């Protein structure tokens, strides 16, 4: 286990001051990790996952930086969504290299819509040689509705608690019926032809990226199921995921934010092992 230090600092992004923390090993690798924050989140992460991940990586000799987007945490500026943070990420990469002597290349690590933001940035920056994508956000109105019908409503039929409520008269038929038929209606709708769906934008971004990719999916998460459903029906996606640059890990019982210590530790272990090999 390598000794490390943590240093807080700020950097500029289009006139705004952004907050960051760098976990620096005593003898750092030239390969680092930059944690991209999903929203709405700040640099600690749900259940302090980003903090703990950064420290685990630093103990393994891998420097790791995490930061707050504009408008989040301790950073200045207007709040932005995941497809508006290209300059935040670009400025963070510049600051990472400026504050980490000997750094040669970095991996972008992101959960949910942070994975999507990382994909949009990676192919534009030659310093990025890897992506770790956890439960990537590919949300479309139709995709969400189909996933909810397939993985939520059908699973409820096998849930004993639902049947106990039904027998006891506590089941809310009106609310459940509205939700079910609302999902059916949305699932049948077609997106405007002028709009390029998010899954397609992400696929194109990944095809342009020449580095390695680690995909980590939770088993108990509708966002992960929506991703699987979206890419499962696409030959182009399947070809991409089957290419040598992709690796995949699954945590069957994990929820979206890896809320247990065991799940977080497993993600940290997979991340550090994979980063050391690329």
Secondary structure, DSSP 8 states (H G I E B T S, - for coil): ---EEEEEEEEEETTEEEEEEEEEETT--SEEEEEE--SS--TT-GGGHHHHHHHHHHHTT--EEEE--TTSTT--S----GGG-HHHHHHHHHHHHHHSTT--EEEEEEETHHHHHHHHHHTT-TTEEEEEEES-----HHHHHHHIIIIIIHHHHT-HHHHHHHHHT---HHHHHHHHHHHHHHHH----TTS--HHHHHHHHHHH--SEEEEEEESS-HHHHHHHHHHHT-HHHHHHHTSTTEEEEEETT--TT--SHHHHHHHHHHHHHHHHH-
